[in-house]
């Protein structure tokens, strides 16, 4: 017997009384085992952790046979290393076979111009002045789609996303360009989505419906007071009411609307008031509206080129979410269940496993852009990540006036995964982070090598999972207790929990 290399132990602090004291270790925390290959995640006792650690060090003496059988059944230990590796390889190979038939996203940027002046915009100065995609360029982009899919060995259905700048500007040029993209997509049978600031969305709804647009994404940064302090027109005029109207018009017309709520230190405490607003609007339970959150992030890494001095590169790449923001976010969520219902946050991608009994899903890539996203910009260039558009050092080819594809830049990126980055191969949390972190940050920090690691460190990844577990587990356990209390007879919650020392609904 040996411990599976993909078994991870998380140590989670839970409120007093959440679990029977027999589950607590010496520090007062509970241990959660997870293995993304077997798909298991379980609360375990100190005795089970002791047995596991003894086996890891080669000293399985006095291990309880029942404990060992349970660990083996859940995939935390294995009888044969080659068999365990074979299961891992089948998941990795199966994933990359699947993405060859998966949908491929092609983003069209009619221009970089935007009518808003959001202070955190990653396109920055690009949005004030821009060339435009003319009809010939739009046609050339569509002609490039099958060539790019062939280079990616992808046979999946293409789908088109309108992107910017702001794609749905209420100008004659933009309406003409957008309609040509929509019509060309419709004629080819390509589904369409749009990412828009939403201020003119209501004016575009008839056109979007006419050509079968399936979904739009808009952004609201919380309450009107918070939102209108940052997402404003260039002349400073507010935008909240216009976007609110756009969401209502689109959803009522039958379009799916994703509402992205960007959270930072200024807006996090206002989320409860925004959730009450969203509930009063009927958005939280609207069948056509889904709301989700993101955090403001540093964007200096977009300006890095490989010829920057090493220390300057690393300094420009450092930083992501501000320290303490996620902790503030979870503190707010615990006190405000309505915000949780509105956003259903899941930064570590474990919510369905904890709350619904789904298996733990392995994360095999830090970003999907490398394998299934391409953006066409109004300069005729091709990009592999929507956040890098307009930065020539990140272009991976051209679609106009002629087609070219920089295989030396693109291929290492699109083939990058948990096994191609040397630092990730023997890391047992790699299936929770995707391996190697953001590929563009890795490329920028290393001076041009995609198969390096821009890693927020194992400790940070484990903390992210542990933070989400500390938030979700009390809710999951309370839900099970409430369900048991409502049922008549049968096995009680604690009997279920202690039967295998795990989440009983995952067996």
Helices and strands as residue ranges (DSSP letters): E 2-3, E 7-12, G 21-23, E 30-35, E 40-44, H 46-56, H 65-73, E 77-78, H 81-98, E 104-109, G 124-127, H 135-151, E 158-163, H 172-188, E 191-195, H 201-210, E 213-219, H 224-227, H 240-253, E 256-263, G 268-270, H 271-281, E 289-295, G 300-303, H 310-317, H 325-335, H 337-343, H 351-356, H 369-372, E 373-376, E 381-383, G 386-388, G 392-394, E 395-398, E 404-405, H 407-414, G 422-424, H 430-433, H 439-446, H 458-486, H 493-500, G 504-506
